[in-house]
Amino acid sequence: MLDKLRKGKQSSWSWALTLMIIVTFLFFFGPGSFRRTRAGCGVVSYAAKVNHAVISIEDFNFAYTSRYREMQRYNPNFNRDMAKSLNLRQSVMDELIDLEILSQVASKYNLVVSDEEVAKTIAENPMFQQNGEFDYNLYEKIVRYHMQLTPKKFEEKQKKRILAVKLLDLIKDSVKVDEESALSDYLKRNNKVNLYYVKFDPRVHTDKVKVEDSAVDNLLKNDRAKVEAYYNNHISEFSQPRQFRARHILLKLGQNADSEKEKEVLEKAKKIITDLKSGAKFEDLAKQYSEDEVSKVRGGDLDYFAEGRMVKP
Protein backbone atom coordinates (compact mmCIF):
# COMPACT_ATOMS: atom_id res chain seq x y z
CA MET A 1 0.00 0.00 0.00
CA LEU A 2 2.76 2.44 0.93
CA ASP A 3 4.65 1.70 -2.30
CA LYS A 4 1.53 2.46 -4.35
CA LEU A 5 1.06 5.78 -2.58
CA ARG A 6 4.68 6.80 -2.98
CA LYS A 7 5.13 5.91 -6.68
CA GLY A 8 5.63 8.70 -9.20
CA LYS A 9 2.93 11.32 -9.49
CA GLN A 10 0.09 9.48 -7.79
CA SER A 11 -1.74 12.78 -7.33
CA SER A 12 -5.11 11.02 -7.28
CA TRP A 13 -4.14 9.37 -4.01
CA SER A 14 -3.18 12.66 -2.43
CA TRP A 15 -6.44 14.19 -3.62
CA ALA A 16 -8.39 11.24 -2.22
CA LEU A 17 -6.65 11.55 1.13
CA THR A 18 -7.18 15.29 1.26
CA LEU A 19 -10.84 14.96 0.24
CA MET A 20 -11.47 12.36 2.94
CA ILE A 21 -9.94 14.67 5.54
CA ILE A 22 -12.10 17.59 4.38
CA VAL A 23 -15.30 15.50 4.35
CA THR A 24 -14.57 14.14 7.82
CA PHE A 25 -14.08 17.67 9.10
CA LEU A 26 -17.18 19.12 7.47
CA PHE A 27 -19.53 16.36 8.55
CA PHE A 28 -18.48 15.87 12.12
CA PHE A 29 -17.15 19.11 13.48
CA GLY A 30 -18.95 22.39 13.56
CA PRO A 31 -20.98 24.78 15.69
CA GLY A 32 -22.18 23.25 18.92
CA SER A 33 -19.60 20.46 19.03
CA PHE A 34 -18.26 21.62 22.39
CA ARG A 35 -20.73 20.00 24.78
CA ARG A 36 -21.06 19.73 28.53
CA THR A 37 -23.29 17.60 30.69
CA ARG A 38 -26.64 19.09 31.63
CA ALA A 39 -28.02 18.24 35.02
CA GLY A 40 -30.25 15.18 34.83
CA CYS A 41 -29.84 14.66 31.08
CA GLY A 42 -27.27 11.89 31.27
CA VAL A 43 -25.32 13.31 28.33
CA VAL A 44 -21.64 12.38 28.30
CA SER A 45 -19.40 15.44 28.47
CA TYR A 46 -16.99 16.00 25.61
CA ALA A 47 -15.11 18.87 24.07
CA ALA A 48 -15.50 17.73 20.45
CA LYS A 49 -16.60 14.71 18.46
CA VAL A 50 -15.10 13.45 15.20
CA ASN A 51 -17.14 10.58 13.77
CA HIS A 52 -17.64 8.35 16.79
CA ALA A 53 -14.42 9.38 18.50
CA VAL A 54 -14.74 11.73 21.43
CA ILE A 55 -12.22 14.33 22.55
CA SER A 56 -12.97 14.57 26.24
CA ILE A 57 -13.01 17.78 28.20
CA GLU A 58 -10.26 16.27 30.34
CA ASP A 59 -8.07 15.73 27.26
CA PHE A 60 -8.71 19.28 26.14
CA ASN A 61 -7.97 20.74 29.58
CA PHE A 62 -4.75 18.75 29.79
CA ALA A 63 -3.63 19.84 26.31
CA TYR A 64 -4.52 23.47 27.05
CA THR A 65 -2.70 23.47 30.39
CA SER A 66 0.37 21.89 28.80
CA ARG A 67 0.43 24.51 26.04
CA TYR A 68 -0.15 27.32 28.54
CA ARG A 69 2.79 26.17 30.67
CA GLU A 70 4.94 25.78 27.58
CA MET A 71 4.20 29.40 26.65
CA GLN A 72 5.13 30.47 30.18
CA ARG A 73 8.47 28.68 29.90
CA TYR A 74 9.30 30.77 26.84
CA ASN A 75 7.80 33.95 28.29
CA PRO A 76 7.51 34.18 32.11
CA ASN A 77 5.13 37.14 31.68
CA PHE A 78 2.64 35.09 29.67
CA ASN A 79 -0.81 35.36 31.30
CA ARG A 80 -4.50 34.65 30.70
CA ASP A 81 -5.09 37.92 28.85
CA MET A 82 -2.29 37.09 26.41
CA ALA A 83 -3.67 33.58 25.97
CA LYS A 84 -7.08 35.07 25.16
CA SER A 85 -5.64 37.54 22.64
CA LEU A 86 -3.84 34.66 20.89
CA ASN A 87 -7.05 32.59 20.92
CA LEU A 88 -5.04 29.83 22.57
CA ARG A 89 -8.07 27.71 23.53
CA GLN A 90 -9.28 27.50 19.93
CA SER A 91 -5.75 26.80 18.69
CA VAL A 92 -5.39 23.85 21.07
CA MET A 93 -8.84 22.55 20.14
CA ASP A 94 -8.02 22.77 16.41
CA GLU A 95 -4.84 20.75 16.93
CA LEU A 96 -6.67 18.02 18.85
CA ILE A 97 -9.32 17.79 16.12
CA ASP A 98 -6.71 17.76 13.35
CA LEU A 99 -4.88 14.96 15.15
CA GLU A 100 -8.05 12.88 15.51
CA ILE A 101 -9.06 13.39 11.87
CA LEU A 102 -5.61 12.47 10.58
CA SER A 103 -5.34 9.37 12.74
CA GLN A 104 -8.79 8.19 11.60
CA VAL A 105 -7.94 8.64 7.93
CA ALA A 106 -4.59 6.92 8.49
CA SER A 107 -6.38 3.93 10.01
CA LYS A 108 -8.73 3.73 6.99
CA TYR A 109 -5.67 3.44 4.76
CA ASN A 110 -4.34 0.67 6.98
CA LEU A 111 -1.37 2.65 8.20
CA VAL A 112 -0.07 1.13 11.40
CA VAL A 113 2.34 2.06 14.15
CA SER A 114 4.27 -0.72 15.84
CA ASP A 115 5.01 -0.87 19.55
CA GLU A 116 8.69 -0.57 18.65
CA GLU A 117 8.06 2.76 16.90
CA VAL A 118 6.22 4.10 19.94
CA ALA A 119 8.96 2.90 22.29
CA LYS A 120 11.64 4.47 20.10
CA THR A 121 9.83 7.82 19.99
CA ILE A 122 9.41 7.88 23.76
CA ALA A 123 12.99 6.78 24.45
CA GLU A 124 14.35 9.55 22.21
CA ASN A 125 12.36 12.26 24.00
CA PRO A 126 14.84 14.33 26.08
CA MET A 127 12.11 14.86 28.68
CA PHE A 128 12.45 11.23 29.73
CA GLN A 129 16.25 11.01 29.69
CA GLN A 130 18.91 11.19 32.38
CA ASN A 131 22.46 11.86 31.19
CA GLY A 132 21.41 11.21 27.61
CA GLU A 133 19.83 7.82 28.38
CA PHE A 134 16.18 6.85 28.68
CA ASP A 135 15.14 6.49 32.33
CA TYR A 136 11.94 4.48 32.81
CA ASN A 137 11.44 5.63 36.40
CA LEU A 138 11.64 9.26 35.29
CA TYR A 139 9.28 8.50 32.40
CA GLU A 140 6.70 6.89 34.68
CA LYS A 141 6.97 9.72 37.21
CA ILE A 142 6.39 12.44 34.61
CA VAL A 143 3.53 10.60 32.92
CA ARG A 144 1.71 9.60 36.10
CA TYR A 145 2.22 12.64 38.30
CA HIS A 146 2.71 15.55 35.91
CA MET A 147 0.55 14.43 32.99
CA GLN A 148 -1.98 12.56 35.14
CA LEU A 149 -1.95 9.63 32.69
CA THR A 150 -1.13 5.95 32.88
CA PRO A 151 1.83 4.87 30.71
CA LYS A 152 -0.60 2.85 28.57
CA LYS A 153 -2.82 5.89 27.94
CA PHE A 154 0.19 8.06 27.14
CA GLU A 155 1.52 5.47 24.68
CA GLU A 156 -1.88 5.32 22.95
CA LYS A 157 -1.75 9.08 22.47
CA GLN A 158 1.78 8.82 21.09
CA LYS A 159 0.66 6.13 18.65
CA LYS A 160 -2.10 8.43 17.39
CA ARG A 161 0.37 11.27 16.86
CA ILE A 162 2.80 9.04 14.96
CA LEU A 163 -0.08 7.83 12.75
CA ALA A 164 -0.99 11.43 11.91
CA VAL A 165 2.62 12.25 11.04
CA LYS A 166 2.83 9.20 8.77
CA LEU A 167 -0.27 10.28 6.88
CA LEU A 168 1.03 13.82 6.42
CA ASP A 169 4.35 12.44 5.16
CA LEU A 170 2.49 10.30 2.61
CA ILE A 171 0.53 13.28 1.34
CA LYS A 172 3.65 15.43 1.07
CA ASP A 173 5.61 12.68 -0.69
CA SER A 174 2.85 12.19 -3.28
CA VAL A 175 2.71 15.87 -4.22
CA LYS A 176 5.22 16.95 -6.88
CA VAL A 177 5.80 20.65 -7.53
CA ASP A 178 7.46 21.68 -10.79
CA GLU A 179 10.11 24.39 -10.85
CA GLU A 180 7.87 26.97 -12.53
CA SER A 181 5.14 26.60 -9.90
CA ALA A 182 7.67 26.79 -7.09
CA LEU A 183 9.17 29.99 -8.52
CA SER A 184 5.71 31.52 -9.01
CA ASP A 185 4.76 30.73 -5.41
CA TYR A 186 8.05 32.14 -4.12
CA LEU A 187 7.59 35.40 -6.03
CA LYS A 188 3.98 35.69 -4.84
CA ARG A 189 5.08 35.32 -1.23
CA ASN A 190 8.20 37.47 -1.35
CA ASN A 191 7.70 40.21 -3.96
CA LYS A 192 7.05 43.47 -2.17
CA VAL A 193 6.46 47.07 -3.15
CA ASN A 194 6.87 50.33 -1.27
CA LEU A 195 3.61 52.21 -1.69
CA TYR A 196 2.82 55.71 -0.52
CA TYR A 197 -0.71 57.05 -0.66
CA VAL A 198 -2.89 59.78 0.72
CA LYS A 199 -6.35 58.89 1.99
CA PHE A 200 -8.98 61.62 1.83
CA ASP A 201 -12.74 62.07 1.67
CA PRO A 202 -13.61 63.21 -1.90
CA ARG A 203 -16.70 65.02 -0.59
CA VAL A 204 -14.40 67.64 0.91
CA HIS A 205 -13.46 68.76 -2.61
CA THR A 206 -16.79 68.48 -4.45
CA ASP A 207 -17.57 72.17 -4.03
CA LYS A 208 -14.28 73.02 -5.79
CA VAL A 209 -15.21 71.10 -8.93
CA LYS A 210 -17.12 73.24 -11.43
CA VAL A 211 -18.85 71.63 -14.39
CA GLU A 212 -19.96 74.17 -16.97
CA ASP A 213 -23.02 73.55 -19.13
CA SER A 214 -20.87 74.15 -22.20
CA ALA A 215 -18.60 71.24 -21.23
CA VAL A 216 -21.62 68.94 -20.97
CA ASP A 217 -22.94 70.16 -24.33
CA ASN A 218 -19.58 69.51 -26.00
CA LEU A 219 -19.42 66.00 -24.53
CA LEU A 220 -22.91 65.18 -25.79
CA LYS A 221 -22.16 66.70 -29.17
CA ASN A 222 -18.98 64.71 -29.75
CA ASP A 223 -19.66 61.47 -27.83
CA ARG A 224 -23.44 61.17 -27.52
CA ALA A 225 -23.41 57.52 -28.63
CA LYS A 226 -20.85 56.61 -25.93
CA VAL A 227 -22.76 58.54 -23.26
CA GLU A 228 -26.05 56.85 -24.18
CA ALA A 229 -24.39 53.42 -24.25
CA TYR A 230 -22.86 53.99 -20.81
CA TYR A 231 -26.20 55.16 -19.44
CA ASN A 232 -28.07 52.15 -20.82
CA ASN A 233 -25.45 49.72 -19.46
CA HIS A 234 -25.39 51.34 -16.01
CA ILE A 235 -28.97 52.49 -15.68
CA SER A 236 -29.22 51.18 -12.11
CA GLU A 237 -26.64 53.78 -11.05
CA PHE A 238 -29.01 56.55 -12.12
CA SER A 239 -32.21 55.04 -10.71
CA GLN A 240 -31.87 55.38 -6.97
CA PRO A 241 -34.60 55.16 -4.32
CA ARG A 242 -35.38 58.07 -2.06
CA GLN A 243 -32.37 59.04 0.03
CA PHE A 244 -32.16 60.30 3.60
CA ARG A 245 -29.41 62.06 5.48
CA ALA A 246 -28.99 61.96 9.22
CA ARG A 247 -26.60 62.45 12.09
CA HIS A 248 -26.38 60.29 15.17
CA ILE A 249 -24.53 59.87 18.42
CA LEU A 250 -23.91 56.19 19.09
CA LEU A 251 -23.74 54.94 22.68
CA LYS A 252 -23.02 51.21 22.82
CA LEU A 253 -24.62 48.81 25.28
CA GLY A 254 -23.56 45.18 25.11
CA GLN A 255 -26.11 42.35 25.15
CA ASN A 256 -24.80 41.13 28.50
CA ALA A 257 -24.54 44.57 30.10
CA ASP A 258 -25.52 44.68 33.75
CA SER A 259 -27.84 47.24 35.37
CA GLU A 260 -24.92 49.47 36.39
CA LYS A 261 -23.73 49.72 32.79
CA GLU A 262 -27.28 50.43 31.57
CA LYS A 263 -27.59 53.20 34.13
CA GLU A 264 -24.24 54.68 33.09
CA VAL A 265 -25.21 54.78 29.40
CA LEU A 266 -28.65 56.22 30.20
CA GLU A 267 -27.13 59.02 32.27
CA LYS A 268 -24.73 59.86 29.45
CA ALA A 269 -27.64 60.01 26.97
CA LYS A 270 -29.60 62.32 29.29
CA LYS A 271 -26.59 64.62 29.61
CA ILE A 272 -26.23 64.82 25.82
CA ILE A 273 -29.91 65.75 25.46
CA THR A 274 -29.56 68.39 28.19
CA ASP A 275 -26.51 69.88 26.45
CA LEU A 276 -28.39 69.99 23.14
CA LYS A 277 -31.31 71.81 24.72
CA SER A 278 -28.84 74.24 26.26
CA GLY A 279 -27.55 75.22 22.82
CA ALA A 280 -24.59 72.90 22.30
CA LYS A 281 -23.93 71.92 18.69
CA PHE A 282 -24.87 68.37 17.74
CA GLU A 283 -21.65 68.03 15.73
CA ASP A 284 -19.49 68.90 18.73
CA LEU A 285 -21.34 66.50 21.01
CA ALA A 286 -21.00 63.72 18.43
CA LYS A 287 -17.25 64.23 18.25
CA GLN A 288 -17.06 64.15 22.04
CA TYR A 289 -19.40 61.28 22.94
CA SER A 290 -20.19 59.11 19.92
CA GLU A 291 -18.73 55.59 19.87
CA ASP A 292 -19.12 55.33 16.09
CA GLU A 293 -15.48 55.87 15.11
CA VAL A 294 -16.37 56.48 11.45
CA SER A 295 -19.10 59.10 11.76
CA LYS A 296 -17.93 60.90 14.93
CA VAL A 297 -15.11 62.68 13.06
CA ARG A 298 -17.79 64.11 10.75
CA GLY A 299 -19.93 65.30 13.64
CA GLY A 300 -22.12 62.19 13.52
CA ASP A 301 -22.94 62.61 9.81
CA LEU A 302 -24.14 59.32 8.28
CA ASP A 303 -24.23 60.74 4.75
CA TYR A 304 -27.08 59.82 2.40
CA PHE A 305 -28.66 56.37 2.68
CA ALA A 306 -31.68 54.55 1.27
CA GLU A 307 -34.70 53.56 3.33
CA GLY A 308 -34.20 50.32 5.24
CA ARG A 309 -30.40 50.35 5.12
CA MET A 310 -29.82 51.48 8.69
CA VAL A 311 -30.10 49.21 11.71
CA LYS A 312 -33.24 49.86 13.72
CA PRO A 313 -32.66 51.42 17.16
Secondary structure as a PSIPRED ss2 file (coil, helix, strand):
# PSIPRED VFORMAT (PSIPRED V4.0)

   1 M C   1.000  0.000  0.000
   2 L H   0.000  1.000  0.000
   3 D H   0.000  1.000  0.000
   4 K H   0.000  1.000  0.000
   5 L H   0.000  1.000  0.000
   6 R H   0.000  1.000  0.000
   7 K C   1.000  0.000  0.000
   8 G C   1.000  0.000  0.000
   9 K C   1.000  0.000  0.000
  10 Q C   1.000  0.000  0.000
  11 S H   0.000  1.000  0.000
  12 S H   0.000  1.000  0.000
  13 W H   0.000  1.000  0.000
  14 S H   0.000  1.000  0.000
  15 W H   0.000  1.000  0.000
  16 A H   0.000  1.000  0.000
  17 L H   0.000  1.000  0.000
  18 T H   0.000  1.000  0.000
  19 L H   0.000  1.000  0.000
  20 M H   0.000  1.000  0.000
  21 I H   0.000  1.000  0.000
  22 I H   0.000  1.000  0.000
  23 V H   0.000  1.000  0.000
  24 T H   0.000  1.000  0.000
  25 F H   0.000  1.000  0.000
  26 L H   0.000  1.000  0.000
  27 F H   0.000  1.000  0.000
  28 F H   0.000  1.000  0.000
  29 F C   1.000  0.000  0.000
  30 G C   1.000  0.000  0.000
  31 P C   1.000  0.000  0.000
  32 G C   1.000  0.000  0.000
  33 S C   1.000  0.000  0.000
  34 F C   1.000  0.000  0.000
  35 R E   0.000  0.000  1.000
  36 R C   1.000  0.000  0.000
  37 T C   1.000  0.000  0.000
  38 R C   1.000  0.000  0.000
  39 A C   1.000  0.000  0.000
  40 G C   1.000  0.000  0.000
  41 C C   1.000  0.000  0.000
  42 G C   1.000  0.000  0.000
  43 V C   1.000  0.000  0.000
  44 V C   1.000  0.000  0.000
  45 S C   1.000  0.000  0.000
  46 Y E   0.000  0.000  1.000
  47 A C   1.000  0.000  0.000
  48 A E   0.000  0.000  1.000
  49 K E   0.000  0.000  1.000
  50 V E   0.000  0.000  1.000
  51 N C   1.000  0.000  0.000
  52 H C   1.000  0.000  0.000
  53 A E   0.000  0.000  1.000
  54 V E   0.000  0.000  1.000
  55 I E   0.000  0.000  1.000
  56 S C   1.000  0.000  0.000
  57 I H   0.000  1.000  0.000
  58 E H   0.000  1.000  0.000
  59 D H   0.000  1.000  0.000
  60 F H   0.000  1.000  0.000
  61 N H   0.000  1.000  0.000
  62 F H   0.000  1.000  0.000
  63 A H   0.000  1.000  0.000
  64 Y H   0.000  1.000  0.000
  65 T H   0.000  1.000  0.000
  66 S H   0.000  1.000  0.000
  67 R H   0.000  1.000  0.000
  68 Y H   0.000  1.000  0.000
  69 R H   0.000  1.000  0.000
  70 E H   0.000  1.000  0.000
  71 M H   0.000  1.000  0.000
  72 Q H   0.000  1.000  0.000
  73 R H   0.000  1.000  0.000
  74 Y H   0.000  1.000  0.000
  75 N C   1.000  0.000  0.000
  76 P C   1.000  0.000  0.000
  77 N C   1.000  0.000  0.000
  78 F C   1.000  0.000  0.000
  79 N C   1.000  0.000  0.000
  80 R H   0.000  1.000  0.000
  81 D H   0.000  1.000  0.000
  82 M H   0.000  1.000  0.000
  83 A H   0.000  1.000  0.000
  84 K H   0.000  1.000  0.000
  85 S H   0.000  1.000  0.000
  86 L C   1.000  0.000  0.000
  87 N C   1.000  0.000  0.000
  88 L H   0.000  1.000  0.000
  89 R H   0.000  1.000  0.000
  90 Q H   0.000  1.000  0.000
  91 S H   0.000  1.000  0.000
  92 V H   0.000  1.000  0.000
  93 M H   0.000  1.000  0.000
  94 D H   0.000  1.000  0.000
  95 E H   0.000  1.000  0.000
  96 L H   0.000  1.000  0.000
  97 I H   0.000  1.000  0.000
  98 D H   0.000  1.000  0.000
  99 L H   0.000  1.000  0.000
 100 E H   0.000  1.000  0.000
 101 I H   0.000  1.000  0.000
 102 L H   0.000  1.000  0.000
 103 S H   0.000  1.000  0.000
 104 Q H   0.000  1.000  0.000
 105 V H   0.000  1.000  0.000
 106 A H   0.000  1.000  0.000
 107 S H   0.000  1.000  0.000
 108 K H   0.000  1.000  0.000
 109 Y C   1.000  0.000  0.000
 110 N C   1.000  0.000  0.000
 111 L C   1.000  0.000  0.000
 112 V C   1.000  0.000  0.000
 113 V C   1.000  0.000  0.000
 114 S C   1.000  0.000  0.000
 115 D H   0.000  1.000  0.000
 116 E H   0.000  1.000  0.000
 117 E H   0.000  1.000  0.000
 118 V H   0.000  1.000  0.000
 119 A H   0.000  1.000  0.000
 120 K H   0.000  1.000  0.000
 121 T H   0.000  1.000  0.000
 122 I H   0.000  1.000  0.000
 123 A H   0.000  1.000  0.000
 124 E C   1.000  0.000  0.000
 125 N C   1.000  0.000  0.000
 126 P H   0.000  1.000  0.000
 127 M H   0.000  1.000  0.000
 128 F H   0.000  1.000  0.000
 129 Q E   0.000  0.000  1.000
 130 Q E   0.000  0.000  1.000
 131 N C   1.000  0.000  0.000
 132 G C   1.000  0.000  0.000
 133 E E   0.000  0.000  1.000
 134 F E   0.000  0.000  1.000
 135 D C   1.000  0.000  0.000
 136 Y H   0.000  1.000  0.000
 137 N H   0.000  1.000  0.000
 138 L H   0.000  1.000  0.000
 139 Y H   0.000  1.000  0.000
 140 E H   0.000  1.000  0.000
 141 K H   0.000  1.000  0.000
 142 I H   0.000  1.000  0.000
 143 V H   0.000  1.000  0.000
 144 R H   0.000  1.000  0.000
 145 Y H   0.000  1.000  0.000
 146 H H   0.000  1.000  0.000
 147 M C   1.000  0.000  0.000
 148 Q C   1.000  0.000  0.000
 149 L C   1.000  0.000  0.000
 150 T C   1.000  0.000  0.000
 151 P H   0.000  1.000  0.000
 152 K H   0.000  1.000  0.000
 153 K H   0.000  1.000  0.000
 154 F H   0.000  1.000  0.000
 155 E H   0.000  1.000  0.000
 156 E H   0.000  1.000  0.000
 157 K H   0.000  1.000  0.000
 158 Q H   0.000  1.000  0.000
 159 K H   0.000  1.000  0.000
 160 K H   0.000  1.000  0.000
 161 R H   0.000  1.000  0.000
 162 I H   0.000  1.000  0.000
 163 L H   0.000  1.000  0.000
 164 A H   0.000  1.000  0.000
 165 V H   0.000  1.000  0.000
 166 K H   0.000  1.000  0.000
 167 L H   0.000  1.000  0.000
 168 L H   0.000  1.000  0.000
 169 D H   0.000  1.000  0.000
 170 L H   0.000  1.000  0.000
 171 I H   0.000  1.000  0.000
 172 K H   0.000  1.000  0.000
 173 D H   0.000  1.000  0.000
 174 S H   0.000  1.000  0.000
 175 V C   1.000  0.000  0.000
 176 K C   1.000  0.000  0.000
 177 V C   1.000  0.000  0.000
 178 D C   1.000  0.000  0.000
 179 E H   0.000  1.000  0.000
 180 E H   0.000  1.000  0.000
 181 S H   0.000  1.000  0.000
 182 A H   0.000  1.000  0.000
 183 L H   0.000  1.000  0.000
 184 S H   0.000  1.000  0.000
 185 D H   0.000  1.000  0.000
 186 Y H   0.000  1.000  0.000
 187 L H   0.000  1.000  0.000
 188 K H   0.000  1.000  0.000
 189 R H   0.000  1.000  0.000
 190 N H   0.000  1.000  0.000
 191 N C   1.000  0.000  0.000
 192 K C   1.000  0.000  0.000
 193 V C   1.000  0.000  0.000
 194 N C   1.000  0.000  0.000
 195 L C   1.000  0.000  0.000
 196 Y C   1.000  0.000  0.000
 197 Y C   1.000  0.000  0.000
 198 V C   1.000  0.000  0.000
 199 K C   1.000  0.000  0.000
 200 F C   1.000  0.000  0.000
 201 D C   1.000  0.000  0.000
 202 P H   0.000  1.000  0.000
 203 R H   0.000  1.000  0.000
 204 V H   0.000  1.000  0.000
 205 H H   0.000  1.000  0.000
 206 T H   0.000  1.000  0.000
 207 D H   0.000  1.000  0.000
 208 K H   0.000  1.000  0.000
 209 V C   1.000  0.000  0.000
 210 K C   1.000  0.000  0.000
 211 V C   1.000  0.000  0.000
 212 E C   1.000  0.000  0.000
 213 D H   0.000  1.000  0.000
 214 S H   0.000  1.000  0.000
 215 A H   0.000  1.000  0.000
 216 V H   0.000  1.000  0.000
 217 D H   0.000  1.000  0.000
 218 N H   0.000  1.000  0.000
 219 L H   0.000  1.000  0.000
 220 L H   0.000  1.000  0.000
 221 K H   0.000  1.000  0.000
 222 N H   0.000  1.000  0.000
 223 D H   0.000  1.000  0.000
 224 R H   0.000  1.000  0.000
 225 A H   0.000  1.000  0.000
 226 K H   0.000  1.000  0.000
 227 V H   0.000  1.000  0.000
 228 E H   0.000  1.000  0.000
 229 A H   0.000  1.000  0.000
 230 Y H   0.000  1.000  0.000
 231 Y H   0.000  1.000  0.000
 232 N H   0.000  1.000  0.000
 233 N H   0.000  1.000  0.000
 234 H C   1.000  0.000  0.000
 235 I H   0.000  1.000  0.000
 236 S H   0.000  1.000  0.000
 237 E H   0.000  1.000  0.000
 238 F H   0.000  1.000  0.000
 239 S C   1.000  0.000  0.000
 240 Q C   1.000  0.000  0.000
 241 P C   1.000  0.000  0.000
 242 R C   1.000  0.000  0.000
 243 Q E   0.000  0.000  1.000
 244 F E   0.000  0.000  1.000
 245 R E   0.000  0.000  1.000
 246 A E   0.000  0.000  1.000
 247 R E   0.000  0.000  1.000
 248 H C   1.000  0.000  0.000
 249 I C   1.000  0.000  0.000
 250 L C   1.000  0.000  0.000
 251 L C   1.000  0.000  0.000
 252 K C   1.000  0.000  0.000
 253 L C   1.000  0.000  0.000
 254 G C   1.000  0.000  0.000
 255 Q C   1.000  0.000  0.000
 256 N C   1.000  0.000  0.000
 257 A C   1.000  0.000  0.000
 258 D C   1.000  0.000  0.000
 259 S H   0.000  1.000  0.000
 260 E H   0.000  1.000  0.000
 261 K H   0.000  1.000  0.000
 262 E H   0.000  1.000  0.000
 263 K H   0.000  1.000  0.000
 264 E H   0.000  1.000  0.000
 265 V H   0.000  1.000  0.000
 266 L H   0.000  1.000  0.000
 267 E H   0.000  1.000  0.000
 268 K H   0.000  1.000  0.000
 269 A H   0.000  1.000  0.000
 270 K H   0.000  1.000  0.000
 271 K H   0.000  1.000  0.000
 272 I H   0.000  1.000  0.000
 273 I H   0.000  1.000  0.000
 274 T H   0.000  1.000  0.000
 275 D H   0.000  1.000  0.000
 276 L H   0.000  1.000  0.000
 277 K H   0.000  1.000  0.000
 278 S C   1.000  0.000  0.000
 279 G C   1.000  0.000  0.000
 280 A C   1.000  0.000  0.000
 281 K C   1.000  0.000  0.000
 282 F H   0.000  1.000  0.000
 283 E H   0.000  1.000  0.000
 284 D H   0.000  1.000  0.000
 285 L H   0.000  1.000  0.000
 286 A H   0.000  1.000  0.000
 287 K H   0.000  1.000  0.000
 288 Q H   0.000  1.000  0.000
 289 Y H   0.000  1.000  0.000
 290 S C   1.000  0.000  0.000
 291 E C   1.000  0.000  0.000
 292 D C   1.000  0.000  0.000
 293 E C   1.000  0.000  0.000
 294 V C   1.000  0.000  0.000
 295 S C   1.000  0.000  0.000
 296 K H   0.000  1.000  0.000
 297 V H   0.000  1.000  0.000
 298 R H   0.000  1.000  0.000
 299 G C   1.000  0.000  0.000
 300 G C   1.000  0.000  0.000
 301 D E   0.000  0.000  1.000
 302 L E   0.000  0.000  1.000
 303 D E   0.000  0.000  1.000
 304 Y E   0.000  0.000  1.000
 305 F E   0.000  0.000  1.000
 306 A E   0.000  0.000  1.000
 307 E C   1.000  0.000  0.000
 308 G C   1.000  0.000  0.000
 309 R C   1.000  0.000  0.000
 310 M C   1.000  0.000  0.000
 311 V C   1.000  0.000  0.000
 312 K C   1.000  0.000  0.000
 313 P C   1.000  0.000  0.000
